[in-house]
């Protein structure tokens, strides 16, 4: 649908009727040829806000997918970058990308890819930075507080969680109604079909994200990103473990 090397409509429908994990396993070989992959322009806009090269010991990219954010994190870290995802298919693609790029990154921090559910991370005060790009919609409202508790536990004191979100679009914006229509269709699909596929675009609007982070004892800082309108509504959220 999106590219000659991307998934067909039939493949997307097959994936949409699978569970979240199975759907990503199926999509993984063609994921980088879809608009769902975190775009390079967004990673480039975030990069200046995360620190100087070598300023961190360890970082983790949660729900890392095929590893789009790994090249962003490696120069920042002295010891280790971890990519965590629950889809073995996505991790296999991330590993393939790493093998292909390692010749140009010999002086960067080593990378460890692990199969891990974001709601059961199991890390304890291990990282100076945690990032999550394009995957917050997979965390349902009922799971948001447990998710933030898991993230807080995996961060060293003073460590930060970084992600990008935006306020809800205004009522007259087509973007709001398109996202609302998608979320409504997903809600209906998950009540009529099992197993569920969890993805909701309006689950983490900026005001709600800030409130949840403060409740979870994070100090929250918002930063504007150097992106053109209408994307200028995007904000980088830096939530530091107090």
Protein Blocks (a to p, Z undefined) as FASTA:
>chain_A
ZZmklccfklmmmmmmmcfklmmmmmmmmmmmcckbccfklmmmmmmmnopehkafbdcd
ehklnolmmmmmmmmpmkbccdddfbfklmmmmmmmmmmmmmmmmmpccdddddddfkln
opahkbfbdcdehklmmpcfklmmmmmmmmmmmpcghiacdddddddddfklmklmmmmm
mmmmmmmmmmmpccdddddfklmgfklmmmmmmmnopacdddddddddfklmpccddddd
ZZ
